[in-house]
Amino acid sequence: MFHYRKHLFYPVHVERSDPGFARLLLEHYAGRNSELTSSIQYLNQRSNMPNRYVRDLLGLIAAEELGHMELIAAAISKLGGAPLTCVNSQGAPWVLNYIDQNADYITMLQVDIQSETRAALLYQQHLESTTDPNMKKMINFLITREGVHKRLLQKALLLIRENGSSEEQNELIYDYKMSLQVLE
């Protein structure tokens, strides 16, 4: 299902070293509302999702979240951050209880929508913590992608609740793929 592409989702450039901002980005790398948390949560939920279209969507988003994690890692490195380990900005290690373990697929999607909202809000807060225009552009890109994920998850939830047709559900994957067209 996964394949690795050498290039990043978004180019990572920095104007100057900023270890403080690099440390702040660790929240997005391995904090509670991080890309690591999201990717693992979606991969786990994918295993429990009975709807094949939503299962595919969760896998696609999980793979993208791993790509976002790679972006954050590159930014931390270029900003002069410490070597990466799975810790947040306070140095606390990532823990499994960051992952929602609910197996009810309606609740899973509701939790995912909330997670995407929290991730976007955290990016928005950290946007104000840098003066680097390149970092601002990268963070705005990530905020936009979290919004795309949230919209698709909301659509998935609605389709499941309303027992949408296969054609409507297949549009989830089409919509996701179309959202990537601007990235290529």
Secondary structure, DSSP 8 states (H G I E B T S, - for coil): -----SS-SS----SS--HHHHHHHHHHHHSTTSHHHHHHHHHHHHHH---HHHHHHHHHHHHHHHHHHHHHHHHHHHTT-----SB-TTS-B--GGGS-----HHHHHHHHHHHHHHHHHHHHHHHTT---HHHHHHHHHHHHHHHHHHHHHHHHHHHHHTT--HHHHHHHHHHHHHHTGGG-
